[in-house]
Amino acid sequence: MDSQIQQAVEIASSATNDENLKQQAFQFIDEIKSSNDGWQHCINLLTSNDSISPNVKFFIFQVLNERMPSLTNEQKVTLKDYLFNYLKKLISASQVEPAFLRNALAKTFSSVFVHATLVCYPTLLKDMLALARSTTPFNELATDCYLRTLIMIHQDIGDQMVLRDQERITRDNLLKDAIRDNDMVEMTTFWKEALQHFTNVAPSSKLSSDIINNTIQCIGSYVSWIEINLILSQDYLSILYQFLGNSHNDELRIATAGTFNEILHKKMAPVKKLELISFLNLGSIFTQMGVKGLNFDVSIAFAKLLNKVGIELVLVLDLSSNADLSNAEFRNMTTSKILELLPLIFDFLENEYDDISLEVFPFIGEFLLK
């Protein structure tokens, strides 16, 4: 069976012109996906054969993801054990798979979390975190897998752009509660320690760049539904400010700007939002850095971020109660924060590229209506 699976996947993904042969391969693949024991053949092949191709591995992860919802609780636990054994084998061999396979493995771990946490296996994230900390100070491969899994979990249960029926909303809320109750503190502490460590490791580290970028993405993804104070510390902010100002890494600057955008997007009362904006102090940070002469994509990211700061400040005024607005200190603080942005906004308006200037138009429109 193992050789048949490999052969069918290779034929299906090949450039052969033999349509009959290709049709037979697709038919066999569909049978594997739909059969009750197809996932078992696939997981055995994944963990017992070191020579299978990336195409076959990717197919196996597809099968496992599709079958996960219909597995019994016992089968889910068995599958989890196989996945951890596979990950440990990669770690033992120091084998860094292509990014698409690392994402596919993380997606499968995410499926285990979604379909097993509430019924038979509540400790996936703790077990993955323990593996990430199994060597001092971090096991890079396990850390990479843990962070990618967190990203996939957020996409499955926390992404507000995904339409969900009521049954799924209820399930996803329970899963988010489980993370908040059992994993949130350890998770956010790990993010901070990972950023501190991998920012300072040698550039030759194979995964350090991916780990830093994925950690930043995790912060931006989870901030909307976890306790924000866990990531609003000077330790965290000093790292993020450092990334914003890193003129040698545009990708990092863009990702960090996106994370600040998500932090500002978190729903909270106007008074609390003003406190958040004051604490982040982004107007002052960007004034010190300057926003002229930047790479196009970095300029777009920074313009979006400062536009977001401005819009949130206007909303603070729009949504505040009369009692808040009658408080001179509150009103003056909000106004001063808006005025602090204007020179930066004008810098973006002067940019030679219209696409960059357009990014700050929403704030300008809202500001002029006040």
C-alpha positions in Angstrom: 0.0 0.0 0.0 2.8 2.4 0.9 4.4 2.1 -2.6 1.0 2.5 -4.2 0.3 5.7 -2.4 3.7 7.1 -3.3 3.3 6.1 -7.0 -0.2 7.6 -7.3 0.7 10.9 -5.8 3.8 11.2 -8.0 1.8 10.4 -11.1 -1.0 12.8 -10.2 1.5 15.7 -9.6 3.7 14.9 -12.6 3.6 16.4 -16.1 2.7 13.1 -17.8 0.5 13.3 -20.8 -1.0 9.9 -20.2 -4.5 11.0 -19.1 -5.7 7.5 -18.5 -2.8 6.8 -16.1 -3.4 10.2 -14.4 -7.1 9.4 -14.0 -6.3 6.1 -12.3 -4.0 7.9 -9.9 -6.6 10.5 -9.0 -9.2 7.7 -8.5 -6.8 5.9 -6.1 -6.1 9.1 -4.2 -9.8 9.7 -3.7 -10.2 6.2 -2.4 -7.5 6.7 0.1 -9.0 10.0 1.3 -12.5 8.5 1.7 -11.6 5.1 3.2 -11.8 4.6 6.9 -8.3 3.3 7.2 -6.6 5.5 4.6 -5.3 7.9 7.2 -3.6 5.0 9.0 -1.7 4.0 5.9 -0.7 7.6 5.4 0.6 8.2 8.9 2.5 4.9 8.9 4.1 5.9 5.6 5.0 9.4 7.0 6.7 8.1 10.1 8.3 4.9 8.8 9.8 6.0 5.5 12.5 8.7 5.5 12.7 8.8 1.7 9.2 9.9 0.7 9.0 13.0 -1.5 7.7 16.4 -0.4 4.7 15.9 -2.7 3.8 12.7 -0.9 4.3 14.3 2.6 2.0 17.2 1.6 -0.7 14.7 0.4 -0.5 12.8 3.7 -1.1 16.0 5.7 -4.1 16.7 3.5 -5.5 13.3 4.2 -5.0 13.7 7.9 -6.6 17.1 8.0 -9.7 15.9 6.1 -10.2 12.8 8.2 -9.6 14.5 11.6 -13.3 15.5 12.3 -14.5 11.9 11.8 -11.9 10.1 13.9 -12.8 8.6 17.2 -11.3 10.1 20.3 -8.9 7.2 20.6 -7.8 7.6 17.0 -7.2 11.3 17.5 -4.9 10.6 20.4 -3.1 7.9 18.3 -2.7 10.4 15.4 -1.3 13.0 17.9 1.3 10.5 19.1 2.4 9.8 15.5 2.7 13.5 14.7 4.9 14.1 17.8 7.0 11.2 16.8 7.4 12.6 13.3 8.4 16.0 14.7 10.9 14.5 17.1 12.4 12.6 14.2 12.9 15.8 12.3 14.4 17.4 15.4 16.8 14.5 15.9 18.0 14.7 12.3 18.1 18.6 12.4 16.0 18.4 9.3 14.5 21.7 8.3 11.6 21.0 5.8 10.5 23.5 3.1 8.1 26.1 4.5 5.1 24.6 2.9 5.6 21.3 4.6 6.2 23.0 8.0 2.9 24.8 7.5 1.2 21.6 6.5 2.4 19.9 9.7 1.3 22.9 11.8 -2.1 22.8 10.1 -2.4 19.2 11.1 -1.5 20.0 14.7 -4.0 22.8 14.6 -6.7 20.2 13.5 -5.8 18.1 16.5 -6.2 21.1 18.7 -9.6 22.0 17.2 -11.1 18.5 17.2 -9.5 17.0 20.3 -9.0 19.7 22.9 -12.5 19.7 24.3 -13.1 15.9 24.1 -9.9 13.9 24.7 -6.6 15.8 24.6 -6.6 19.2 26.3 -2.8 19.7 26.5 -1.6 20.0 22.9 -0.2 23.5 23.4 1.5 22.6 26.7 3.1 19.6 25.1 4.3 21.5 22.1 5.7 24.3 24.3 7.5 21.7 26.5 9.2 20.3 23.3 10.1 23.9 22.2 11.9 24.3 25.6 13.4 20.8 25.6 16.8 22.2 24.9 18.4 25.4 26.4 17.2 28.0 25.7 15.0 26.9 22.8 14.7 24.0 20.4 14.5 25.8 17.1 12.6 23.3 15.1 10.0 22.7 17.8 9.7 26.5 18.4 9.1 27.0 14.7 6.4 24.3 14.7 4.7 25.7 17.8 4.5 29.2 16.4 3.2 28.0 13.1 0.6 25.9 14.9 -0.5 28.9 16.9 -1.0 30.9 13.7 -3.0 28.1 12.2 -5.1 27.8 15.3 -6.0 31.5 15.2 -7.0 31.1 11.6 -9.2 28.2 12.5 -10.9 29.8 15.6 -10.1 33.5 15.9 -10.0 35.0 12.4 -12.9 37.5 12.4 -13.0 37.5 8.6 -14.2 33.9 8.5 -18.0 33.3 8.4 -19.1 30.7 11.0 -22.4 29.1 11.8 -23.7 29.2 15.4 -22.4 25.7 16.3 -18.9 26.6 15.1 -19.0 29.9 16.9 -19.9 28.1 20.2 -17.1 25.6 19.7 -14.5 28.2 18.8 -15.4 30.3 21.8 -14.9 27.3 24.1 -11.5 26.7 22.5 -10.5 30.3 23.0 -11.6 30.1 26.6 -9.4 27.0 26.9 -6.4 28.9 25.7 -7.2 31.9 27.9 -7.6 29.6 31.0 -4.7 27.2 30.4 -2.1 28.5 27.9 -2.3 32.3 27.6 0.3 33.3 30.2 2.9 30.7 29.2 2.3 31.5 25.6 2.8 35.3 25.8 5.9 34.8 28.1 7.3 32.4 25.5 6.8 35.0 22.7 8.7 37.6 24.6 11.6 35.3 25.5 11.7 34.0 21.9 11.9 37.6 20.5 14.7 38.5 23.0 16.7 35.4 22.2 16.3 35.1 18.4 16.9 38.8 17.9 20.4 38.2 19.2 21.4 34.8 17.8 23.9 34.5 15.0 22.5 35.3 11.5 23.5 31.8 10.4 20.7 30.3 12.5 18.4 28.6 9.9 15.1 29.5 11.5 15.7 32.6 13.5 14.2 35.0 10.9 11.1 32.8 10.5 10.7 32.5 14.3 10.9 36.2 14.8 8.4 37.0 12.0 6.0 34.3 13.2 6.2 35.4 16.8 5.3 38.9 15.7 2.4 37.5 13.6 1.2 35.5 16.7 1.1 38.7 18.8 -0.9 40.6 16.2 -3.3 37.7 15.7 -4.1 36.8 19.3 -4.2 40.3 20.8 -7.8 40.8 19.8 -9.0 37.9 22.1 -6.4 37.5 24.9 -5.5 39.7 27.8 -3.7 42.7 26.2 -1.8 43.6 29.4 0.3 40.4 28.9 1.9 42.0 25.9 1.8 45.6 27.0 5.1 45.8 28.9 8.2 47.9 28.3 10.1 44.6 27.6 7.7 43.8 24.7 7.6 47.4 23.4 11.3 48.0 23.5 11.7 44.9 21.2 8.9 46.0 18.8 10.3 49.6 18.6 13.7 48.1 17.8 12.0 46.1 14.9 10.2 49.2 13.6 13.5 51.1 13.4 15.5 48.2 11.8 16.5 49.8 8.5 18.2 46.5 7.5 15.1 44.3 7.6 12.1 45.7 5.7 10.1 42.5 6.1 10.4 42.8 9.9 9.4 46.5 9.9 6.3 45.8 7.9 5.3 42.8 10.1 5.8 44.9 13.2 3.7 47.8 11.9 1.0 45.3 11.1 1.1 44.0 14.7 0.8 47.5 16.1 -2.2 47.9 13.8 -3.9 44.9 15.4 -3.1 46.1 18.9 -4.8 49.4 18.1 -7.8 47.6 16.6 -8.6 45.9 19.9 -12.0 46.9 21.2 -12.0 48.9 24.4 -13.7 51.9 26.0 -12.6 55.4 24.7 -10.7 56.2 27.9 -8.9 52.9 27.8 -8.1 53.4 24.1 -6.6 56.8 24.8 -4.5 55.2 27.6 -3.3 52.6 25.1 -2.4 55.1 22.4 -0.5 57.2 25.0 1.3 54.1 26.3 2.4 53.0 22.8 3.6 56.5 22.0 3.9 55.8 18.3 3.6 59.4 17.3 6.8 60.2 19.2 8.5 57.1 18.0 7.9 57.9 14.4 8.8 61.5 14.8 12.2 60.4 16.1 12.7 57.8 13.3 11.3 60.0 10.5 9.2 58.6 7.6 10.9 60.1 4.6 13.1 58.2 2.2 11.8 54.8 3.1 11.3 51.7 0.9 7.9 51.8 -0.8 6.4 48.8 1.0 7.7 50.1 4.4 6.2 53.5 3.7 2.8 51.9 2.9 2.9 49.9 6.2 3.9 53.0 8.3 1.3 55.2 6.6 -1.4 52.6 7.4 -0.3 52.4 11.0 -0.3 56.2 11.6 -3.6 56.4 9.8 -4.9 53.8 12.2 -3.6 55.8 15.2 -5.3 58.9 13.9 -8.6 57.2 13.2 -8.6 55.7 16.7 -8.0 59.1 18.2 -10.9 60.6 16.3 -13.1 57.6 17.5 -12.0 58.3 21.1 -13.6 61.8 20.7 -16.7 60.5 18.8 -17.5 57.7 21.3 -16.7 59.4 24.5 -19.4 60.3 27.0 -20.2 63.9 27.8 -18.6 63.4 31.2 -15.3 62.3 29.5 -15.4 65.2 27.1 -16.0 67.7 29.9 -12.7 66.5 31.4 -10.1 69.1 30.2 -7.2 66.7 30.7 -8.8 63.9 28.7 -9.8 66.3 25.9 -6.4 68.0 25.7 -4.5 64.7 25.7 -6.6 63.4 22.8 -6.1 66.7 20.9 -2.4 66.8 21.5 -2.0 63.2 20.3 -3.8 64.1 17.1 -1.7 67.2 16.6 1.5 65.2 17.2 0.5 63.1 14.1 -0.1 65.9 11.7 3.6 66.6 10.6 4.0 62.9 9.9 0.7 62.8 7.9 1.9 65.8 5.9 5.2 63.9 5.2 3.2 61.0 3.7 1.0 63.5 1.7 4.2 64.9 0.1 5.4 61.4 -1.0 5.9 61.1 -4.7 3.8 57.9 -4.8 0.0 58.5 -4.7 -0.5 55.0 -3.2 1.3 56.1 -0.1 -0.5 59.4 0.2 -3.8 57.7 -0.2 -3.2 55.5 2.9 -3.6 58.6 5.2 -6.7 60.0 3.5 -9.2 58.1 5.8 -7.8 59.9 8.9 -7.7 63.2 7.1 -11.3 62.9 6.2 -12.4 62.0 9.7 -10.3 64.7 11.2 -11.7 67.4 8.9 -15.3 66.4 9.9 -14.5 67.2 13.6 
